[in-house]
Amino acid sequence: MKNAKLFSALAVIMAIVIAPASGAFAQSDVAVENSNNQIDKEERKAFLDNIKDQRNALRDQVRDFDDQRKDRLADSEQKRIHVESSLTFEGQTSGWAVINGKAYPTDFVLDGKAEQTKQGWQLTGTGTVFVGEREITFDLKGFAKNNHVNMKGVSQDNDSVIIHLRGNFAPIAESENSFALAFTRAAITVEDSDVRVPLVLVGDVTVKPLISNEESVSEETDFETDLAELDKVLELLT
């Protein structure tokens, strides 16, 4: 009987001792599970944040590529505008040169280049005067604005011989790129002397756009392919 009571007492004691330990193990398992869940959440958040950063970086690259493409197209357009504002011209006027009170048939051949500026067209080129069997070639500089033209030239053979040319020009009706030209105030003079040969010259000139040797930028750039590939990547990440 005493042994039975002893075993019963030992059983109660063992139950009391084991119960807290079992509870502790159970609590430990829950804590581990909660910790694992927390780690999974942090790893998932870090993974999603990494994807978000990559997506933002790719979008920035897309914007950079697009900005570069627009800049190149703008540069190309600017070059085309520059080409259109540079012209070559060539033509001939005919009329009279008054020498010693007498008029002699005269031809004046023009060849040059025109650059557009804010003030008008800046002119450079050469002009050759033919009077009888005599000819004089001048290096010309001047400008044209509205329908007025003004040029001055120095003889290639004698820098004291100067030609002054003032007059008007206007586009010829139903004739593309052709202009009527009249030098109504013109003369050849010799510096440091009283020599002056008045000229009256009327004719026409033809102008042509000056084509640039620089390679133009095509609107179909390599950036288009890059942008398409990046768009596909972005679709996968979103």
RODO-2510 file (C-alpha; in nm, 4 decimals, decimal comma):
residues 238
     n   res          X          Y          Z
     1     m     0,0000     0,0000     0,0000
     2     k     0,2826     0,2325     0,0860
     3     n     0,4517     0,1489    -0,2423
     4     a     0,1324     0,2308    -0,4333
     5     k     0,1090     0,5662    -0,2652
     6     l     0,4775     0,6277    -0,3342
     7     f     0,4352     0,5549    -0,7042
     8     s     0,1322     0,7788    -0,7180
     9     a     0,3244     1,0608    -0,5576
    10     l     0,6176     1,0117    -0,7959
    11     a     0,3784     1,0131    -1,0914
    12     v     0,2288     1,3435    -0,9814
    13     i     0,5748     1,4950    -0,9311
    14     m     0,6912     1,3723    -1,2732
    15     a     0,3792     1,5160    -1,4332
    16     i     0,4424     1,8508    -1,2715
    17     v     0,8079     1,8486    -1,3757
    18     i     0,7468     1,7335    -1,7350
    19     a     0,4502     1,9646    -1,8028
    20     p     0,6446     2,2918    -1,7955
    21     a     0,9179     2,1389    -2,0078
    22     s     0,6654     2,0272    -2,2697
    23     g     0,5092     2,3720    -2,2707
    24     a     0,8510     2,5269    -2,3162
    25     f     0,9227     2,3028    -2,6143
    26     a     0,5877     2,3942    -2,7651
    27     q     0,6506     2,7646    -2,7147
    28     s     0,9980     2,7229    -2,8658
    29     d     0,8534     2,5612    -3,1788
    30     v     0,6067     2,8501    -3,2229
    31     a     0,8858     3,1064    -3,1798
    32     v     1,0991     2,9302    -3,4420
    33     e     0,8066     2,9185    -3,6823
    34     n     0,7338     3,2889    -3,6267
    35     s     1,1014     3,3692    -3,6765
    36     n     1,1102     3,1714    -4,0025
    37     n     0,7997     3,3519    -4,1235
    38     q     0,9580     3,6855    -4,0398
    39     i     1,2735     3,5904    -4,2310
    40     d     1,0629     3,4823    -4,5308
    41     k     0,8801     3,8157    -4,5261
    42     e     1,2047     4,0125    -4,5101
    43     e     1,3603     3,8087    -4,7903
    44     r     1,0486     3,8483    -5,0042
    45     k     1,0421     4,2232    -4,9366
    46     a     1,4121     4,2518    -5,0205
    47     f     1,3538     4,0551    -5,3432
    48     l     1,0596     4,2740    -5,4449
    49     d     1,2549     4,5903    -5,3581
    50     n     1,5421     4,4670    -5,5739
    51     i     1,3061     4,4067    -5,8664
    52     k     1,1560     4,7526    -5,8150
    53     d     1,5023     4,9123    -5,8188
    54     q     1,5944     4,7249    -6,1375
    55     r     1,2687     4,8301    -6,3011
    56     n     1,3275     5,1951    -6,2100
    57     a     1,6848     5,1727    -6,3402
    58     l     1,5596     5,0299    -6,6712
    59     r     1,2989     5,3030    -6,6988
    60     d     1,5714     5,5615    -6,6444
    61     q     1,7723     5,3985    -6,9229
    62     v     1,4697     5,4136    -7,1505
    63     r     1,4317     5,7844    -7,0794
    64     d     1,8031     5,8425    -7,1414
    65     f     1,7918     5,6559    -7,4721
    66     d     1,4822     5,8458    -7,5774
    67     d     1,6391     6,1808    -7,4843
    68     q     1,9533     6,0928    -7,6819
    69     r     1,7413     5,9933    -7,9814
    70     k     1,5517     6,3222    -7,9670
    71     d     1,8780     6,5175    -7,9370
    72     r     2,0228     6,3436    -8,2430
    73     l     1,7066     6,4073    -8,4422
    74     a     1,7126     6,7717    -8,3347
    75     d     2,0772     6,7984    -8,4444
    76     s     1,9873     6,6409    -8,7764
    77     e     1,7024     6,8875    -8,8247
    78     q     1,9328     7,1760    -8,7383
    79     k     2,1826     7,0576    -9,0013
    80     r     1,9063     7,0450    -9,2613
    81     i     1,8055     7,4006    -9,1712
    82     h     2,1685     7,5097    -9,2058
    83     v     2,1928     7,3464    -9,5486
    84     e     1,8789     7,5242    -9,6663
    85     s     2,0243     7,8629    -9,5589
    86     s     2,3389     7,8175    -9,7709
    87     l     2,3097     7,8767   -10,1443
    88     t     2,5284     7,8938   -10,4504
    89     f     2,4491     8,1380   -10,7267
    90     e     2,5641     8,1853   -11,0822
    91     g     2,4464     8,4014   -11,3639
    92     q     2,5189     8,6824   -11,6026
    93     t     2,4172     9,0415   -11,6520
    94     s     2,4679     9,2448   -11,9673
    95     g     2,4571     9,6144   -12,0434
    96     w     2,6937     9,9013   -12,0938
    97     a     3,0187    10,0443   -11,9649
    98     v     3,0590    10,4184   -12,0177
    99     i     3,4193    10,5056   -12,1050
   100     n     3,5168    10,8567   -12,2067
   101     g     3,1537    10,9445   -12,2636
   102     k     3,0820    10,6454   -12,4876
   103     a     2,8918    10,3282   -12,4014
   104     y     3,0462     9,9914   -12,4783
   105     p     2,8684     9,6530   -12,4664
   106     t     2,9586     9,4825   -12,1408
   107     d     2,8972     9,1434   -11,9819
   108     f     2,9372     9,0586   -11,6157
   109     v     2,9526     8,6908   -11,5101
   110     l     2,8786     8,6050   -11,1469
   111     d     2,9634     8,2944   -10,9446
   112     g     2,9472     8,2685   -10,5672
   113     k     2,7945     8,1585   -10,2409
   114     a     2,5276     8,3088   -10,0139
   115     e     2,5024     8,2446    -9,6387
   116     q     2,1890     8,3503    -9,4524
   117     t     2,2403     8,5559    -9,1350
   118     k     2,0126     8,7539    -8,9052
   119     q     2,0925     9,0692    -9,1056
   120     g     2,0289     8,9104    -9,4479
   121     w     2,2343     8,7148    -9,6989
   122     q     2,6130     8,7394    -9,6863
   123     l     2,7641     8,7079   -10,0348
   124     t     3,1085     8,5939   -10,1471
   125     g     3,2328     8,4938   -10,4883
   126     t     3,3890     8,6177   -10,8085
   127     g     3,2725     8,8373   -11,0939
   128     t     3,4310     8,8914   -11,4341
   129     v     3,3686     9,2001   -11,6441
   130     f     3,4026     9,1644   -12,0234
   131     v     3,4380     9,4910   -12,2173
   132     g     3,5353     9,4294   -12,5777
   133     e     3,8498     9,2154   -12,5678
   134     r     3,9324     9,3212   -12,2137
   135     e     3,8303     9,1220   -11,9056
   136     i     3,8826     9,1847   -11,5348
   137     t     3,8044     8,9320   -11,2594
   138     f     3,7116     9,0581   -10,9139
   139     d     3,6902     8,8890   -10,5734
   140     l     3,3491     8,9913   -10,4441
   141     k     3,1976     9,0432   -10,1008
   142     g     2,8630     9,1916   -10,0087
   143     f     2,5131     9,1360    -9,8790
   144     a     2,1536     9,1110    -9,9952
   145     k     1,8422     9,1944    -9,7981
   146     n     1,4798     9,2175    -9,9020
   147     n     1,5238     9,2912   -10,2741
   148     h     1,8402     9,5013   -10,2472
   149     v     2,1935     9,3849   -10,3232
   150     n     2,5244     9,5569   -10,2527
   151     m     2,8672     9,4172   -10,3424
   152     k     3,2246     9,5343   -10,3660
   153     g     3,5127     9,3606   -10,5404
   154     v     3,8887     9,3921   -10,5749
   155     s     4,0637     9,3018   -10,9008
   156     q     4,2698     8,9826   -10,8849
   157     d     4,5335     9,1478   -11,1073
   158     n     4,5514     9,4934   -10,9513
   159     d     4,4215     9,5598   -10,6013
   160     s     4,3774     9,9294   -10,6764
   161     v     4,1003     9,8506   -10,9278
   162     i     3,7670     9,8283   -10,7446
   163     i     3,4151     9,7444   -10,8595
   164     h     3,1075     9,8749   -10,6791
   165     l     2,7718     9,7095   -10,7414
   166     r     2,4345     9,8239   -10,6108
   167     g     2,0952     9,7257   -10,7384
   168     n     1,7871     9,5106   -10,6987
   169     f     1,6759     9,1532   -10,7534
   170     a     1,3419     8,9734   -10,7649
   171     p     1,2257     8,6160   -10,8310
   172     i     1,1302     8,5515   -11,1907
   173     a     0,7649     8,4557   -11,2317
   174     e     0,7049     8,0880   -11,3166
   175     s     1,0785     8,0166   -11,3046
   176     e     1,1996     7,8188   -11,0041
   177     n     1,5219     7,9327   -10,8338
   178     s     1,5840     8,2120   -11,0848
   179     f     1,6094     8,5820   -11,0030
   180     a     1,6127     8,8921   -11,2174
   181     l     1,9099     9,1126   -11,1274
   182     a     1,9777     9,4742   -11,2144
   183     f     2,2854     9,6720   -11,1080
   184     t     2,1567    10,0237   -11,1588
   185     r     2,4282    10,1933   -10,9530
   186     a     2,7581    10,0354   -11,0468
   187     a     3,1043    10,1497   -11,1447
   188     i     3,4677    10,0482   -11,1757
   189     t     3,7080    10,2847   -11,0028
   190     v     4,0835    10,3111   -10,9560
   191     e     4,1962    10,4129   -10,6091
   192     d     4,3912    10,7364   -10,5705
   193     s     4,2776    10,8553   -10,9151
   194     d     3,9814    11,0155   -11,0895
   195     v     3,9149    10,7109   -11,3095
   196     r     3,5530    10,5996   -11,2888
   197     v     3,3721    10,3760   -11,5374
   198     p     2,9922    10,3720   -11,4785
   199     l     2,8146    10,0437   -11,5458
   200     v     2,4524     9,9627   -11,6241
   201     l     2,3965     9,5865   -11,6073
   202     v     2,0785     9,3811   -11,6230
   203     g     2,0363     9,0033   -11,6297
   204     d     1,9492     8,7056   -11,4129
   205     v     2,1040     8,4567   -11,1727
   206     t     2,0168     8,1016   -11,0716
   207     v     2,0489     7,9829   -10,7131
   208     k     2,0871     7,6289   -10,5785
   209     p     2,0819     7,4957   -10,2206
   210     l     2,4303     7,4145   -10,0995
   211     i     2,4446     7,0462   -10,0024
   212     s     2,6483     6,9626    -9,6914
   213     n     2,9090     6,6852    -9,7067
   214     e     2,8281     6,5903    -9,3483
   215     e     2,6407     6,2648    -9,3114
   216     s     2,2857     6,3322    -9,2007
   217     v     2,1383     6,1447    -8,9082
   218     s     1,8614     5,9064    -9,0053
   219     e     1,5395     5,9144    -8,8098
   220     e     1,5687     5,5350    -8,7816
   221     t     1,8357     5,5146    -8,5122
   222     d     1,9794     5,2225    -8,3175
   223     f     1,7944     5,3516    -8,0136
   224     e     1,4641     5,2234    -8,1513
   225     t     1,5762     4,8600    -8,1180
   226     d     1,7127     4,9200    -7,7694
   227     l     1,3893     5,0808    -7,6572
   228     a     1,1831     4,7889    -7,7879
   229     e     1,3978     4,5383    -7,5998
   230     l     1,3789     4,7397    -7,2793
   231     d     1,0015     4,7672    -7,3089
   232     k     0,9799     4,3861    -7,3226
   233     v     1,1897     4,3594    -7,0058
   234     l     0,9718     4,6135    -6,8292
   235     e     0,6583     4,4188    -6,9192
   236     l     0,8058     4,1065    -6,7602
   237     l     0,8966     4,2900    -6,4418
   238     t     0,5638     4,4649    -6,3926
***
